[in-house]
């Protein structure tokens, strides 16, 4: 569907984990900072100052400290990152109800329903949102504005950090033309090497080749590649509402991850982010599902249900490691890991609990709710032990 105005917005938080740590500890601003485990760990996020010294993700922590001896290493915690992510997208939802959360630090908006009548007005409103995120959360976020999700996503990455790029209606192809072919989704390292070997270095080169040559090179999907090169994308915002049906979260690694301990820690952090939401809604969950996605987009899934629904982390922690091992059956590097809580029930389903078991659970719930309240006031400063970066637990 063609649009007369650029109404799709892509937001991409800049060095998100580091940015959250700086929001909580302003003394880290302007310094070489990275988030990662010190022992057997990898760098999951690096400040732009650290990147200038050669630190990147997912570089092993030991190597990062060698290339940048004065690097400030922070252990990180998915619980507080999840809370900042929730607040970030809550601000987006004050602008438009059409908000798609792609990951903890990246998503799309469609401001078409807002009734703004010009590209200039839309751009001004999104700049105001960008400023509000900076003022209220102290987070730098880059934005891309275009008529299609594909183009908006590419635009948001052109002027990092805290950039803002607008692609006017009708300018999609000319915007993409001079960019390196690697900006198109689906162009991995191997595909990029193949394309460059055949003279396709920039996006414009894809349109300059003949149909037969592209068909031989790219197979039956060659027309899709041409459409992407022209900036054509008819996909709409996908709304995943966390209602009584399920609660889910996913994390796409900056680089493919093959360290089980790191993947497990990230998955535990997702539980840390989801269970407070379950408690806040007065719900309980019975089923835990773990999904892993590989670089080739293949997926494996494993799930299991508890004997009784709960809103506490402990019972799900006990399931998580075995489910992750079961799901990660190919033992190849992982591009994405996702956690989903389903089998949602209300408080009335727990009436069968009684005596010592009920008293013990209520004590655990009071403690969990106290931690939730502290984190809400402090921006996620209270951490679980596995968030401290010491091994997998």
C-alpha positions as CSV (number, residue, x, y, z in Angstrom):
1,X,0.0,0.0,0.0
2,X,1.6,3.3,-1.1
3,X,1.4,6.2,1.3
4,X,1.4,9.9,0.5
5,X,3.1,10.7,3.9
6,X,6.0,9.0,5.8
7,X,4.0,7.6,8.7
8,X,6.2,4.6,9.7
9,X,8.7,5.2,12.4
10,X,11.5,2.9,13.4
11,X,13.2,3.5,16.8
12,X,16.5,2.0,17.7
13,X,18.0,2.7,21.1
14,X,21.7,3.5,21.0
15,X,24.0,1.2,22.9
16,X,20.9,0.4,25.0
17,X,22.4,-1.5,27.9
18,X,25.2,1.0,28.4
19,X,22.7,3.9,28.1
20,X,20.6,2.4,30.9
21,X,23.6,2.0,33.1
22,X,24.5,5.6,32.4
23,X,21.0,6.7,33.2
24,X,21.3,5.0,36.6
25,X,24.9,6.1,37.2
26,X,25.7,9.5,35.4
27,X,29.4,9.2,36.4
28,X,29.7,6.7,33.5
29,X,28.9,9.3,30.9
30,X,31.6,10.1,28.4
31,X,33.7,7.1,29.5
32,X,34.7,3.8,27.9
33,X,31.9,1.5,29.2
34,X,30.8,-2.0,28.3
35,X,28.2,-4.4,29.7
36,X,29.4,-8.0,30.0
37,X,30.5,-10.7,32.3
38,X,34.1,-10.7,33.6
39,X,34.5,-14.4,33.7
40,X,33.8,-16.4,30.6
41,X,31.7,-13.5,29.4
42,X,31.2,-11.6,26.3
43,X,30.5,-7.9,25.6
44,X,26.8,-7.4,25.1
45,X,26.9,-3.6,24.7
46,X,29.7,-1.1,24.3
47,X,29.6,2.7,24.5
48,X,30.7,4.6,21.4
49,X,33.8,5.7,23.3
50,X,34.7,2.0,23.8
51,X,33.9,1.2,20.2
52,X,36.4,3.8,19.1
53,X,39.1,1.8,21.0
54,X,38.2,-1.5,19.2
55,X,35.6,-2.9,21.6
56,X,32.6,-4.5,19.8
57,X,29.9,-7.1,20.5
58,X,30.1,-10.0,21.1
59,X,33.8,-9.7,21.8
60,X,35.1,-11.9,24.7
61,X,35.5,-9.7,27.8
62,X,39.1,-10.8,28.2
63,X,39.9,-9.5,24.7
64,X,38.0,-6.3,25.3
65,X,40.1,-5.6,28.4
66,X,43.3,-6.2,26.4
67,X,42.4,-3.8,23.6
68,X,41.0,-1.2,26.0
69,X,42.7,-1.6,29.4
70,X,40.8,1.4,30.9
71,X,37.4,-0.1,29.9
72,X,34.8,0.2,32.7
73,X,33.0,-3.1,32.8
74,X,29.4,-3.3,34.2
75,X,27.9,-6.7,34.8
76,X,24.4,-5.7,33.7
77,X,20.9,-6.9,34.6
78,X,18.1,-7.8,32.2
79,X,15.5,-6.9,34.9
80,X,16.3,-3.2,34.8
81,X,16.8,-3.3,31.1
82,X,13.3,-4.8,30.7
83,X,11.9,-2.0,32.9
84,X,13.5,0.7,30.9
85,X,12.3,-0.9,27.7
86,X,8.7,-1.0,29.1
87,X,8.9,2.7,29.9
88,X,10.4,3.5,26.5
89,X,7.6,1.8,24.6
90,X,5.0,3.3,27.0
91,X,6.1,6.7,25.9
92,X,5.7,5.7,22.3
93,X,2.2,4.6,23.0
94,X,1.3,8.1,24.2
95,X,1.9,9.1,20.6
96,X,0.1,6.3,18.7
97,X,-1.7,3.1,19.6
98,X,0.1,1.3,16.7
99,X,3.4,0.3,18.3
100,X,5.3,-2.9,17.5
101,X,8.0,-4.1,19.8
102,X,10.6,-6.0,17.9
103,X,13.1,-6.5,20.7
104,X,14.0,-4.9,24.0
105,X,15.5,-1.8,22.4
106,X,13.9,-1.7,18.9
107,X,10.5,-1.3,17.4
108,X,8.1,0.4,14.9
109,X,5.3,2.9,15.2
110,X,2.6,3.9,12.7
111,X,1.5,7.5,13.2
112,X,-1.0,7.4,10.4
113,X,-4.0,7.4,12.8
114,X,-2.8,10.6,14.5
115,X,-4.2,12.7,11.7
116,X,-1.1,14.8,11.1
117,X,-1.3,16.4,7.6
118,X,2.3,17.0,6.5
119,X,5.7,15.3,6.7
120,X,7.0,18.4,8.5
121,X,4.4,18.0,11.2
122,X,5.0,14.3,11.6
123,X,8.8,14.9,11.9
124,X,8.3,17.6,14.5
125,X,6.1,15.3,16.6
126,X,8.7,12.5,16.4
127,X,11.5,14.9,17.3
128,X,9.4,15.9,20.3
129,X,9.1,12.2,21.3
130,X,12.8,11.8,20.9
131,X,13.4,14.7,23.2
132,X,10.9,13.4,25.8
133,X,12.6,10.0,25.9
134,X,15.9,11.8,26.5
135,X,14.4,14.0,29.3
136,X,12.4,11.4,31.1
137,X,14.5,8.2,30.7
138,X,17.9,9.8,29.8
139,X,18.2,7.4,26.8
140,X,19.5,8.3,23.4
141,X,17.3,6.8,20.7
142,X,17.7,7.1,16.9
143,X,14.7,7.4,14.7
144,X,13.9,6.7,11.0
145,X,10.7,8.1,9.3
146,X,9.5,6.7,6.0
147,X,6.5,5.4,4.0
148,X,7.5,1.8,4.6
149,X,8.8,-0.2,7.6
150,X,11.8,-1.5,5.6
151,X,13.0,2.0,4.7
152,X,12.4,3.4,8.2
153,X,14.5,0.7,9.7
154,X,17.4,1.4,7.4
155,X,17.0,5.2,7.9
156,X,17.2,4.9,11.7
157,X,20.7,3.5,11.5
158,X,22.2,6.1,9.2
159,X,23.0,8.9,11.8
160,X,23.7,7.1,15.1
161,X,23.8,7.9,17.9
162,X,20.6,9.9,18.6
163,X,20.0,10.5,14.9
164,X,16.8,11.3,13.0
165,X,16.5,10.6,9.3
166,X,13.4,11.4,7.2
167,X,12.8,9.7,3.8
168,X,10.1,11.7,2.0
169,X,7.4,9.9,0.0
170,X,8.8,9.1,-3.4
171,X,12.4,9.3,-2.4
172,X,12.7,5.7,-1.2
173,X,14.7,4.4,-4.1
174,X,17.1,7.4,-4.3
175,X,17.7,7.2,-0.6
176,X,18.6,3.5,-0.7
177,X,20.6,3.6,-4.0
178,X,24.0,4.8,-2.7
179,X,23.9,2.7,0.5
180,X,26.0,-0.5,0.8
181,X,24.2,-3.7,-0.2
182,X,24.6,-5.0,3.4
183,X,21.9,-2.6,4.7
184,X,19.1,-4.7,3.1
185,X,17.6,-7.3,5.5
186,X,18.6,-10.8,4.7
187,X,22.1,-9.9,3.5
188,X,24.4,-11.7,5.8
189,X,28.1,-11.9,5.5
190,X,28.2,-14.8,3.1
191,X,25.5,-13.3,0.9
192,X,27.3,-10.0,0.9
193,X,30.5,-11.6,-0.3
194,X,28.6,-13.4,-3.1
195,X,26.8,-10.2,-4.2
196,X,30.0,-8.1,-4.2
197,X,31.8,-10.8,-6.2
198,X,29.1,-10.3,-8.9
199,X,29.4,-6.5,-8.9
200,X,26.6,-5.7,-6.6
201,X,28.2,-3.4,-4.0
202,X,25.5,-0.8,-3.5
203,X,21.8,-1.1,-3.4
204,X,21.5,0.6,-6.8
205,X,23.6,-2.2,-8.4
206,X,20.9,-4.6,-7.7
207,X,18.5,-2.7,-10.0
208,X,21.2,-2.3,-12.7
209,X,21.5,-6.1,-13.2
210,X,19.3,-8.0,-15.7
211,X,16.5,-10.2,-14.6
212,X,18.1,-13.4,-15.8
213,X,21.3,-12.6,-14.0
214,X,19.6,-11.9,-10.8
215,X,17.5,-15.0,-11.1
216,X,20.6,-17.1,-11.5
217,X,22.3,-15.4,-8.6
218,X,19.5,-15.1,-6.1
219,X,17.1,-17.8,-7.1
220,X,13.3,-17.6,-7.2
221,X,13.3,-14.7,-4.7
222,X,15.1,-12.3,-7.0
223,X,12.0,-10.1,-7.5
224,X,11.7,-9.6,-3.7
225,X,15.2,-8.4,-3.7
226,X,14.4,-5.9,-6.4
227,X,11.4,-4.7,-4.5
228,X,13.5,-4.1,-1.4
229,X,16.0,-2.2,-3.4
230,X,13.2,0.2,-4.5
231,X,12.0,0.5,-0.9
232,X,8.8,-1.3,-1.5
233,X,7.3,-3.0,1.6
234,X,3.6,-3.4,2.3
235,X,4.0,-4.9,5.8
236,X,2.0,-3.3,8.6
237,X,2.5,-2.9,12.3
238,X,2.2,-6.2,14.2
239,X,0.6,-5.8,17.6
240,X,1.4,-8.4,20.2
241,X,-0.8,-7.5,23.1
242,X,0.3,-9.0,26.5
243,X,-3.2,-9.7,27.7
244,X,-4.6,-12.7,29.6
245,X,-3.5,-15.1,26.9
246,X,0.3,-14.9,27.2
247,X,3.3,-12.8,28.2
248,X,6.4,-12.9,26.0
249,X,9.7,-11.3,25.4
250,X,12.6,-12.0,23.0
251,X,16.2,-10.8,22.5
252,X,18.0,-10.6,19.2
253,X,21.8,-10.8,19.8
254,X,23.9,-8.2,18.2
255,X,26.1,-11.0,16.9
256,X,25.2,-14.7,16.9
257,X,25.7,-16.3,20.4
258,X,27.0,-19.8,21.1
259,X,27.8,-19.5,24.8
260,X,25.0,-21.4,26.7
261,X,25.6,-19.6,29.9
262,X,25.2,-16.2,28.3
263,X,22.0,-17.3,26.5
264,X,20.6,-18.8,29.7
265,X,21.3,-15.6,31.6
266,X,19.5,-13.5,29.0
267,X,16.5,-15.9,29.1
268,X,16.4,-15.7,33.0
269,X,16.5,-11.9,32.6
270,X,13.3,-12.2,30.5
271,X,11.6,-14.0,33.2
272,X,12.7,-11.3,35.6
273,X,11.0,-8.8,33.3
274,X,7.8,-10.8,32.7
275,X,6.8,-12.0,36.1
276,X,6.4,-8.5,37.6
277,X,3.9,-7.8,34.8
278,X,2.1,-11.0,35.6
279,X,1.9,-10.0,39.3
280,X,0.8,-6.5,38.5
281,X,-2.1,-7.9,36.4
282,X,-3.2,-10.2,39.2
283,X,-2.5,-13.2,37.0
284,X,-0.6,-16.5,37.2
285,X,1.0,-18.6,34.5
286,X,1.3,-22.3,34.1
287,X,3.3,-22.9,30.9
288,X,6.8,-21.8,30.0
289,X,8.0,-22.0,26.3
290,X,11.5,-21.3,25.1
291,X,12.3,-20.6,21.5
292,X,15.7,-20.2,19.8
293,X,16.2,-18.9,16.3
294,X,19.3,-19.6,14.2
295,X,21.1,-17.3,11.7
296,X,19.4,-19.1,8.8
297,X,16.0,-18.2,10.4
298,X,15.3,-21.8,11.4
299,X,13.7,-22.2,14.9
300,X,13.4,-24.8,17.6
301,X,11.0,-24.7,20.5
302,X,10.5,-26.5,23.8
303,X,7.8,-26.0,26.5
304,X,6.5,-27.5,29.7
305,X,3.7,-26.8,32.2
306,X,3.8,-26.6,35.9
307,X,1.4,-28.6,38.1
308,X,-0.1,-25.4,39.3
309,X,0.0,-21.8,37.9
310,X,2.2,-19.3,39.7
311,X,3.4,-15.7,39.5
312,X,6.8,-16.4,41.1
313,X,10.1,-16.7,39.4
314,X,11.4,-19.8,41.2
315,X,9.3,-22.5,39.7
316,X,10.1,-21.2,36.2
317,X,13.8,-20.9,36.9
318,X,13.7,-24.6,37.7
319,X,12.3,-25.3,34.2
320,X,14.3,-22.9,32.2
321,X,17.7,-24.5,31.9
322,X,16.4,-27.9,30.8
323,X,14.0,-26.3,28.3
324,X,16.7,-24.2,26.8
325,X,18.9,-27.2,26.4
326,X,16.0,-29.1,24.8
327,X,15.2,-26.2,22.4
328,X,18.8,-25.6,21.5
329,X,19.0,-29.0,19.9
330,X,21.1,-28.0,16.9
331,X,23.9,-26.6,19.1
332,X,24.6,-24.0,16.4
333,X,25.1,-20.3,17.1
334,X,21.8,-18.6,18.1
335,X,20.5,-15.4,16.6
336,X,17.5,-14.9,19.0
337,X,16.1,-16.4,22.2
338,X,12.5,-15.9,23.3
339,X,10.6,-16.8,26.5
340,X,6.8,-17.0,26.7
341,X,4.5,-17.5,29.7
342,X,1.0,-18.9,28.9
343,X,-1.7,-20.9,30.5
344,X,-2.7,-17.7,32.2
345,X,-5.1,-17.9,35.2
346,X,-6.7,-15.5,37.7
347,X,-6.2,-15.5,41.4
348,X,-9.3,-17.5,41.9
349,X,-7.5,-20.6,40.4
350,X,-5.2,-20.7,43.5
351,X,-7.9,-21.5,46.1
352,X,-6.8,-25.1,46.3
353,X,-3.5,-24.0,48.0
354,X,-3.7,-24.3,51.7
355,X,-1.7,-24.7,54.9
356,X,2.1,-24.6,54.9
357,X,2.4,-24.4,51.1
358,X,0.1,-21.4,50.8
359,X,1.9,-19.6,53.7
360,X,5.3,-20.2,52.0
361,X,4.1,-19.0,48.7
362,X,2.6,-15.9,50.2
363,X,5.9,-15.1,51.9
364,X,7.7,-15.4,48.6
365,X,5.1,-13.3,46.9
366,X,5.3,-10.5,49.4
367,X,9.1,-10.5,48.9
368,X,8.7,-10.4,45.1
369,X,6.2,-7.6,45.3
370,X,8.5,-5.6,47.6
371,X,11.3,-6.1,45.0
372,X,8.9,-5.0,42.3
373,X,8.1,-1.8,44.2
374,X,11.7,-1.0,44.9
375,X,12.6,-1.5,41.2
376,X,9.7,0.7,40.1
377,X,11.1,3.5,42.3
378,X,14.8,3.0,41.6
379,X,14.7,2.1,37.9
380,X,15.6,-1.5,38.4
381,X,18.5,-1.3,40.9
382,X,17.6,-4.5,42.8
383,X,19.1,-7.4,41.0
384,X,18.8,-11.2,41.0
385,X,22.0,-13.1,41.6
386,X,22.2,-14.4,38.0
387,X,22.1,-10.8,36.8
388,X,25.5,-10.1,38.3
389,X,27.4,-11.9,35.6
390,X,28.9,-14.7,37.7
391,X,28.5,-17.9,35.7
392,X,25.1,-19.1,34.6
393,X,23.2,-18.9,37.8
